[in-house]
Amino acid sequence: MSSSRVGEAAIERLASVAEQQASRFAQVFRGLDYTDKALAERFGGVEMRGRGGRNMPRLLYQTRQPSPLHTLMRLFLLGVTVSLDDARAAFAPLPVDEWVSAGFVNADAHAVSALVRIYPFDGLLLLMDPPELLEQGTGPDFVSGLTNSTAALMCCSIRTQSRATLDLGTGCGILAFLAARHSERVVATDLNPRALCMALLNARLNGLSNLEFAQGSGFEPVGDQKFDLIVTNPPFILGPGKRYTFRDSGMELDGLCRTLVTQAPEHLEEGGFFQCELEWPNVRGEDWKERLSGWLRGTGCDALVLSTAISTGLEHAEEMAVDTDVCDPEVQAGLFRDAADYLEARGIESVGQGFITMRKRSQGVPNWIQIEETRTEKLEPFSDAVLRVFETHDALAALSLEEVLARRPRLSPGLVYETGREWNGTAWTPVAFRLRQPKGLRLQASLDANMGGLIQRCDGGATLSQILSAMATGLKVDLQTIVPGSVAMLRGMAERGFLNFNQ
Ligand SMILES: C[S@@+](CC[C@H](N)C(=O)[O-])C[C@H]1O[C@@H](n2cnc3c(N)ncnc32)[C@H](O)[C@@H]1O
């Protein structure tokens, strides 16, 4: 089965679908309960066709009996051609011609096929290019839908109230639409005019009126505007050339992300956040933490860097050549070679992936940079934990040493404490202690026996001063010898979300 894409003329037509007409199209979908919630209840998991989507055969089976809802699903989720009669019944009360002239479908005397995918997600309808176009070979201006990186940034995105939010590189608009729920106004930009046409139509399909759209590269389309929140899932994949605008920046290595990070502060209100998903190269002999810290120092922002994944150079080349490109072994072999050679020539041993969250702060203690590593297969929203890191730094910066000692430190709920024991021939001896966060940032901390003992006493009952006095007595040492190290360690653990000094 091969798909056609929306050509130049049709993309103009998509963008010219007016608000009222878009709402009539949306009404057809909603009238048939074509929502993520209803489809999940009736059909189980509903993913679009494409490399990631495994449920195509099941959904084909489940939609085999003709019905207007099944026809919409076959057309716009699965990319299957349907009969003209079935399309007529599904599209009513709008005539098939109206769907053709809007640029949604192609029709002949017998059959109708979709030019776009329309995916129900979180109460929204999202129109995008069919994902299988990538497998078949498509133009550089392909508009991606919900990718793994979209889902990951959604989990990290701060959802506090914002007066003005920028989604830089909006694609089909998904992050902008989610931000529109907690923003007075959202500006969505993209380098790719085709993406903006789709995003504009998506805003209309979803009846969203607090969005503005602007075309251009990086921050250029927003001039000197400032925002409370900036989110960006830019084309961050490290690799040679520029095959696809959604994936390849065309800049050397992580140059685009470095540019965005260093320019973001000019576009942030005081206290405003910038969140960027990114990749960076782990170059032989170079410390990646120093690489990213170098971008962040002197920006006038506090920053949390979260490393979430790492792949070897070869794994990364495979991802580029196989996961996000055409399904043709010969082409893939060439793409793999180019990607692997590109990394090898630059001494890149592996590629790191994660998020940077920056907050503009020009008053008070010096700006800080916190770099954390976390590994998880499971994606769950963790933006509250991201915000807590900033709040904790603020709260601790306001406390003197005496005030810290007078507080009653309390471990965060949900932590897991693990003890590793070694068998010495006659008994098990505890040799390793680890605290783990099963949720949130999902960080881990290895502790020695003394730190383990101290941490376990932080139950919110005693003041830190009392805890340390008891420890000093037990260890038969002078209290003052253990105060500085213990306080520094506990502050660090608080900044990492393991405990708080709120009481
Ligand atoms: C990985 S996609 C992300 C799309 C969407 N925000 C999401 O998360 O699914 C990157 C987007 O950035 C756009 N883009 C690429 N280069 C850009 C640039 N220099 N300035 C602004 N946008 C750019 C692409 O057209 C694409 O829509």
The ligand as an ORCA input file, in Angstrom:
! r2SCAN-3c Opt
* xyz 0 1
  C      11.245     17.142     15.873
  S      10.093     18.198     15.052
  C       9.053     18.633     16.426
  C       7.650     18.953     16.056
  C       6.715     19.136     17.243
  N       7.075     20.293     18.032
  C       6.731     17.906     18.122
  O       7.282     17.977     19.225
  O       6.222     16.876     17.677
  C      11.058     19.665     14.788
  C      10.297     20.803     14.163
  O      11.178     21.931     14.068
  C      11.058     22.524     12.779
  N      12.361     23.166     12.465
  C      13.449     22.641     11.877
  N      14.451     23.530     11.834
  C      13.992     24.660     12.427
  C      14.540     25.929     12.686
  N      15.801     26.221     12.337
  N      13.776     26.858     13.276
  C      12.490     26.567     13.637
  N      11.912     25.375     13.414
  C      12.646     24.431     12.823
  C      10.714     21.364     11.862
  O      10.093     21.808     10.686
  C       9.819     20.517     12.767
  O       8.481     20.893     12.640
*
